[in-house]
Amino acid sequence: MSKRLTGRAAAPGVAVAPAFVIERRQSEAAPEPPRTATDPEQEKQRLHHALDTAAQELREIAKAVAETAGQEEGEIFEAHSDFAADPELARRAEEAIGEGASAEHAVGEAFGWFRELLSAAESEYLAARAADLDDVRGRVVAILRGERTAVEPPRERSVIVAAELTPSETATLPR
């Protein structure tokens, strides 16, 4: 059985191969966790573990991308790593936890603040980086929820089908 799909190509040309469907992260489709936390110290520990893990994963992606696509492209993911390691972002998330938020909600609030700041920037470059924050936020929330952050690579040459691919998902797919 075949099914015809339409969409926007990420590269020029025509390809015929089995479809490899990338579903959105479970955290993006799942019901939200409780907005409040019963143990703020535990939530802060979870927060810092997730931020540190995300920053490390993004540094690893940056290194791999720099080796395969060039230093300039790798620097994009170094910037993503810097977002996850930003002390002001962590401080704002801790503040939200101190007010009773769960780590997941605190991350959403802190990244939301950061995103508004970049979106309001007069620099087009900085304003465009606001979308990159969504990728980093999604990674941090996935870590908090114990979900995989990497896309499972296809086992054979395939046409990638996804509603949306984040920059880090795209960078980790085999060429």
TORLUM-789071 format. One record per residue: x, y, z of N, C-alpha, C, CB in turn. Coordinates in pm, whole numbers, plus 50000, padded with zeros to 5 digits. Glycine has a CB too. Example, Ala and Ser with C-alpha at 12.3 -4.5 7.8 and 13.67 -1.06 7.14 Angstrom:
REM residues 2
513194943150780512304955050780513204967050780511314955350905/512854977550708513674989450714512905000350787514084994050572/
***
This chain:
REM residues 175
500854988250000500005000050000500895012450000499045000050122/500565021949920501315034449919500385045849953501985036749781/500995056250000500245068150040500985080249985500065068950195/500275089149925500875101149869500895111949976500105105949741/502055117549998502225128350095502645140950023503255124450203/502185152150071502635164750015503225173050128501455172349945/504145181350093504765189750194505815198550130505385181350305/506625204250212507675213350167509005205950169507735226050255/509705206150060510995199450051512065207450124511405197349904/512945200350190514055206950258515275207750168514415199350387/515225200750056516335200949960515755199949820517345189249988/516475205249722515965204649585516035190349530516755214249494/515225187649430515275174849361514095166049395516535167749395/514215153649350513165143749369513785131749439512495139549233/513045125849531513525113949601512405103749609514045117449742/512765091449589511825080449604512485070649700511465073749465/511875068749814512405059749917511315057650021513715065449983/511515047850107510545046050215510505058550303510895033650300/509335061550354509175073050444509685069350582507685077750450/510425078150642510835076850781510145088150855512415077350798/509145084750933508315094751000508885097951137506845089951012/509105110651161509565115251291508385121551361510765125351278/507965115151469506855120251548507365131151640506175108951630/506495140051678506925150351772507185143851907505865161751785/508005150751987508355145452118507095142752199509275155052193/507185132452281506055128952366505695140752455506385116452451/506695148052505506435159252595505615170152527507745165052645/505705171152394504945181252324503495176852300505615184552191/503255163752309501925158552284501215154252414502005146752189/501995152052519501445146852644500785157852726502545140152726/499885153852815499295163852905500395170252990498215157352995/500155182453027501145189453107501235183453247500815204353116/502455183353304502595178553441501985188853536504095175953476/501865185153663501315194953758502115207953755501315189153900/501405218853768502055231853764502825234853892501025242853738/502465228254000503095231154128503925219254174502035234654234/504885222254259505785212054312505655211554463507245214854271/505835199654518505745198254663507105199654730505135184954699/508195197454655509545198154711510415207154623510175183954723/510445220154654511205229554571512685225954554511085243254629/513315220754658514735217354645514945205954545515305213254783/514065196254548514145185354451513915190654309513125174254485/512965199754293512695205654162513905213554113511455214654167/514575220554202515785228054162516885218454118516285237054277/517025207254187518025197254147517685191554009518115185854252/516405188453987515965183453857516255193853749514455180153861/515955206453780516195217353686517655217953645515765230753747/518545218353743519975219753712520515207453640520765222053840/520035195753675520455183753603520035184753456519855170953669/518795188753432518295189753294519035200453216516785192753295/519265212053276519995222653206521425218353174520005235553291/522085212053271523465207453249523525196653142524065202053380/522585187353146522545176653046522295182352907521465166253082/521335191552897521035197752767522255205152714519825207452780/522925212752800524105220352756525185210752705524655228952872/525395199652775526405189852733526015183452599526595179052840/524765179352586524315173352460524495183052344522835169052470/524175195652367524295205552260525745208452226523595218452301/526645207852324528085209352294528555197652207528925210152425/528055185552236528425173852156527905175252013527875160852221/526685180151999526135182551865526975193151794524635187051873/527345203751865528165214351805529475208851752528445225451908/530105200251829531375194451787531185185851662532005185951901/530155177351662529905168651547529565176851422528755158951578/528755187251438528385195651324529595203151272527265205551364/530435208151361531635215351317532545206251235532405220851438/532635193551275533485184051202532915180551065533675171351283/531595180051052531005175850925530545187350836529835166950952/530105198250896529535209150815530325222150825528115211650857/531255222950916532065234950929531875241951063531735244550818/532895249451101532915256151231531745265751250534205263551248/531415273251145530335283051156529005276451192530195290851025/528715265051130527475257851160527515252051301527235246551057/528695247251342528845241951477528595252451584530215236051495/528965264851552528785275751648527315278351680529425288451595/526425274751588524985276251615524615268051738524135271751492/525145255951746524795247251858525585250551984525035232751820/526735257051967527435262552084526555273452146528835268352045/525915281552060525005291852111523805285552181524515301051996/523295274452126522205267352191522645262252328521715255552103/523865257052335524415252452463524515264052562525805245952442/524925275552511525005287452597523645291452652525615299252520/522585289752571521235292652621520935283752742520165290352510/521205270752730520915261352839521765264252963521155246952793/522955269852942523855272553054523745286853107525275269853012/522815294553055522725308653093522315310153240521705315953003/523125316953321522815318153464521535326053492523975324853535/521205335753409519975343453430518745334853403519955355953339/518835326453302517735317353274517535307753392518005309353143/518625302253444518545293253560517985300653682519935287253594/518425312953702517945320753816516445323053808518685334153825/515965326553689514535328953672513735315953693514255334753532/514265304853646513575292053666513565288453814514255280753583/514675290653882514725288054027513725296754102516155290454082/513625308954060512675318354122511235313154106512805332454059/510905308153988509565302653965509345290254051509375299253815/510365281954065510255270254151510055274554296511515261254139/510775284854336510625290254471509215295154498511605301454493/508515298954392507135303454404506145291954389506835314254300/506675279554378505825267754375505675260654243504515271554420/506335265554137506205259154005506995246153999506685268753894/506525236953916507315224953887508495229053799506435213953817/509505220453791510665223653708510245225753562511725212453717/509305217353512508865218753373508235232453349507855207753338/507375236753440506745249853423507735261253442505575251453520/508655259453533509675269653555510525271553430510575265953675/510865260453364511625261153239510825268753134511995246953188/509535265453124508675272453028508635287353053507285266853032/508505291253179508455305553213509775312453184508095307253360/510885306153223512195312453204512535313753055513295304253275/512275303252979512555303952835511595313752768512435290052771/510355314452818509395324052763509885338352781508035322452831/510435341252899510995354652925512145357452829511485355753073/513045347552816514215349052730513775350952585515145336752743/512755343452544512265344152407511695358052377511185333452382/510915363452469510355376952452511475387252438509435380652570/512505385752518513645394852515514295394652376514665391052623/514535382652322515165381652190514225386352079515605367352163/512945382952091511975387051989511875402151978510595381152020/512065408852089511965423452091513245430352044511615428052230/514305422752023515585428751983515465435351846516705417951981/516165446251829516145453251701516975445851597516665467451717/517885437651643518715429851552517895418251496519995424651624/517855417251363517135406051299517755392751340517145407551146/519075392651351519775380351389519305375751527521315382651388/519285384751624518855380951758517385377051761519105392451856/516565384151690515145380751685514935366751627514365391251602/515745363251527515635349851468516085339051566516465349051341/516945342351661517405332551759516315328751858518615337951834/515245336451863514145333251953513575319451921513035343951943/513495315951793512985302751756513925291651801512785301951604/515225294451805516185284551853515925280952000517615289751836/515435290752074515135288152215514085277152231514655300852283/513145276352139512115265952147512745252052141511085267652035/513755250552058514465237752047515135234352180515525238351932/515825244052238516535241652365515525238852476517415253852402/514455246652482513425244552584512835230552572512295255052571/512515226452449511965213152428512905202152475511635211152283/514195204052451515205194452496515235193752648516595198252441/515235205252714515285205552861514045198852920515405220152913/512885201952866511635195852916511655180752892510395202352848/512135176452776512225162052748513125155152851512755159552605/514235161452885515135155752985514425154953120516425164252997/513715165553156512965165453283511955154053287512255178753304/511385150853174510355140253166510945126553140509355143553058/512255125753131512895112853108512745107552967512355102953202/512555116352871512365112352732513685113152655511315121252665/513725106052544514885106752454514935120752393514815095752342/516135125652375516285138752311516815137352168517225147752392/517315125752135517855123452001516825116351914519165115152007/516835119551788515985112651691516655099451658515765121351561/515885088651664516405075651624516665076051474515395063951661/517905073551430518185074651286517515063451207519695074451262/517145066251083516555055851000517575044750973516055061750866/517075032650955517965021150931518335019650784517295008250980/517625026750699517905026050556517745040150497516945015850484/518215041850376518035054750310516545057450303518675055050167/516155069350342514745072550356514465086950320514275069850497/513195089650302512715103350291512175106650431511595104950178/512705117150489512305121150623510965128450614513385130150690/510025124550698508705130850703508475135350847507565121050654/508225147950865507985153350999507145165850988509335156251073/506315168151088505555180551091506505192351105504525180551208/507555190351181508575200751201509825193951254508075211951298/510975198551208512245193951262512935205651328513135187751151/513405203351450514145213751518515575214051461514155211351672/516315224751484517685225051436518525213351488518335238151475/518375209851617519195198951670518775185351614519115198651822/517495183551585517055171151522517635170051382515505170351516/517565180851307518105180951172519595178151172517825194451104/520315184151265521765182651270522205168451304522345192151370/521375160951373521785147551415521315136551321521275144651552/520575139951217520165129851119521325126551028518945134751037/521465113850990522545110350896522285116650759522685095050883/523345119750691523245125850558523165115150452524435135050530/
***
